Amino acid sequence: MAMNRNRRRSGESTATGFWSTFMGRNPERRPSDHEFSQEPDPTSEPPAAVGQWQWEDVSRHIPFIFYCTFLLLIYIANGHSQESMQRKILSTRQEVEDLKAEYILLQSEVMHLGRRTEVLSRLQNMGMGWKTPEEPPVVLDADYGATNAKKKGT
């Protein structure tokens, strides 16, 4: 940074690197006074105007241009892949929500159909002649055997 600041103070040009080369400027070489007074040689090619592209300068930077183009294509492809991934995530999230709602609905229906009264009414409707037992169920204790059976809830 100090070098650029000193160049500005001394009046030297700070244009170096890619753009100065690309534009045909050379800050290290300054024309002398007698070069301005000389007539141009009619057999030589006319000098390129400032800002006019010269093939030698452009051809030197073709690998860099290809590199930048390659990075740009990768950047675009990455953006497209991220968008498709977001679409897949949203559709999967919606599908999970739908399946969760269906699961809750089926679970509540199974719980309702599994009730004792519901099972008995369905069996009676099917004509099986099932009756509600009048006595509570008997619990068998494995330690005492079947002889010491006791009623549930006592």
C-alpha positions as CSV (number, residue, x, y, z in Angstrom):
1,M,0.0,0.0,0.0
2,A,2.9,2.4,0.8
3,M,4.3,1.8,-2.7
4,N,1.1,2.8,-4.4
5,R,0.8,5.9,-2.2
6,N,4.4,6.9,-3.1
7,R,3.7,6.5,-6.8
8,R,0.7,8.7,-6.5
9,R,2.7,11.4,-4.8
10,S,5.5,11.2,-7.3
11,G,3.1,11.5,-10.2
12,E,3.8,8.0,-11.6
13,S,1.0,6.0,-13.0
14,T,-0.3,3.2,-10.8
15,A,-1.9,1.3,-13.7
16,T,0.0,-2.0,-13.8
17,G,-1.0,-5.6,-14.4
18,F,-3.7,-7.0,-16.6
19,W,-5.5,-3.8,-17.6
20,S,-2.5,-1.7,-18.4
21,T,-1.0,-4.5,-20.6
22,F,-4.4,-5.2,-22.1
23,M,-4.8,-1.5,-23.0
24,G,-1.3,-1.3,-24.4
25,R,0.1,0.9,-21.7
26,N,3.5,0.4,-20.2
27,P,4.0,2.6,-17.0
28,E,7.8,1.8,-16.8
29,R,8.6,3.3,-20.2
30,R,7.9,6.9,-20.7
31,P,8.5,8.5,-24.1
32,S,11.2,11.1,-24.3
33,D,10.6,14.6,-25.8
34,H,12.4,13.8,-29.1
35,E,10.1,10.8,-29.7
36,F,7.1,13.2,-29.8
37,S,8.8,15.4,-32.4
38,Q,9.8,12.6,-34.8
39,E,7.6,11.9,-37.8
40,P,6.2,8.3,-37.9
41,D,7.8,5.9,-40.3
42,P,5.4,5.4,-43.3
43,T,6.5,1.7,-43.8
44,S,5.7,0.7,-40.3
45,E,2.2,-0.3,-39.0
46,P,0.2,2.5,-37.5
47,P,0.2,2.4,-33.7
48,A,-2.9,1.1,-32.1
49,A,-5.2,3.6,-30.6
50,V,-5.6,3.7,-26.8
51,G,-8.3,1.3,-25.9
52,Q,-8.1,-0.7,-29.1
53,W,-7.6,-4.4,-28.6
54,Q,-4.5,-6.0,-30.0
55,W,-4.6,-9.7,-30.8
56,E,-1.2,-10.4,-29.0
57,D,-2.5,-8.9,-25.8
58,V,-5.8,-10.8,-26.0
59,S,-4.3,-14.1,-27.0
60,R,-2.0,-14.0,-24.0
61,H,-5.1,-13.9,-21.7
62,I,-7.1,-16.7,-23.4
63,P,-6.4,-19.3,-20.8
64,F,-7.5,-16.9,-18.1
65,I,-10.7,-16.2,-20.1
66,F,-11.4,-19.9,-20.4
67,Y,-10.7,-20.4,-16.7
68,C,-13.2,-17.6,-15.8
69,T,-15.8,-19.1,-18.3
70,F,-15.3,-22.5,-16.7
71,L,-15.9,-21.1,-13.2
72,L,-19.0,-19.3,-14.4
73,L,-20.4,-22.5,-15.9
74,I,-19.7,-24.3,-12.6
75,Y,-21.4,-21.5,-10.7
76,I,-24.5,-21.7,-12.9
77,A,-24.6,-25.5,-12.7
78,N,-24.3,-25.3,-8.9
79,G,-27.2,-22.9,-8.7
80,H,-29.4,-25.2,-10.8
81,S,-28.6,-28.2,-8.7
82,Q,-29.4,-26.3,-5.5
83,E,-32.8,-25.2,-6.9
84,S,-33.6,-28.8,-7.9
85,M,-32.5,-30.0,-4.4
86,Q,-34.8,-27.4,-2.8
87,R,-37.7,-28.6,-4.9
88,K,-37.1,-32.2,-3.9
89,I,-36.8,-31.2,-0.2
90,L,-40.1,-29.3,-0.4
91,S,-41.9,-32.2,-2.2
92,T,-40.6,-34.7,0.3
93,R,-41.6,-32.6,3.2
94,Q,-45.1,-32.3,1.9
95,E,-45.2,-36.0,1.3
96,V,-44.1,-36.7,4.9
97,E,-46.8,-34.4,6.2
98,D,-49.5,-36.2,4.1
99,L,-48.3,-39.6,5.3
100,K,-48.2,-38.4,8.9
101,A,-51.8,-37.2,8.7
102,E,-52.9,-40.5,7.1
103,Y,-51.1,-42.4,9.9
104,I,-52.9,-40.5,12.6
105,L,-56.2,-41.0,10.9
106,L,-55.7,-44.8,10.5
107,Q,-54.4,-45.1,14.1
108,S,-57.4,-43.4,15.5
109,E,-59.7,-45.6,13.4
110,V,-57.9,-48.8,14.6
111,M,-58.2,-47.6,18.2
112,H,-61.9,-47.0,17.7
113,L,-62.5,-50.4,16.1
114,G,-60.5,-52.1,18.8
115,R,-62.8,-51.1,21.6
116,R,-64.6,-53.9,23.3
117,T,-68.1,-52.5,22.6
118,E,-67.2,-51.9,19.0
119,V,-65.8,-55.5,18.6
120,L,-68.9,-57.0,20.2
121,S,-71.3,-55.0,18.1
122,R,-69.5,-56.0,14.9
123,L,-69.5,-59.7,15.9
124,Q,-73.2,-59.5,16.6
125,N,-73.8,-57.9,13.2
126,M,-71.9,-60.7,11.5
127,G,-74.3,-63.2,13.1
128,M,-71.8,-65.1,15.2
129,G,-74.1,-65.0,18.2
130,W,-71.4,-63.5,20.5
131,K,-72.7,-62.5,23.9
132,T,-71.2,-60.2,26.5
133,P,-69.7,-62.2,29.4
134,E,-71.5,-61.8,32.6
135,E,-68.5,-62.6,34.9
136,P,-65.2,-60.7,34.9
137,P,-62.2,-62.4,33.5
138,V,-60.1,-64.8,35.7
139,V,-56.4,-64.2,36.2
140,L,-54.2,-67.2,36.6
141,D,-51.2,-66.8,38.7
142,A,-48.2,-68.8,37.5
143,D,-46.8,-69.3,41.0
144,Y,-49.9,-70.9,42.5
145,G,-51.2,-72.8,39.5
146,A,-54.8,-73.0,38.2
147,T,-56.2,-74.0,41.6
148,N,-55.7,-70.6,43.2
149,A,-57.4,-68.6,40.4
150,K,-58.7,-65.3,41.4
151,K,-61.0,-62.8,39.8
152,K,-59.5,-59.6,38.3
153,G,-60.1,-56.5,40.3
154,T,-60.4,-58.3,43.7
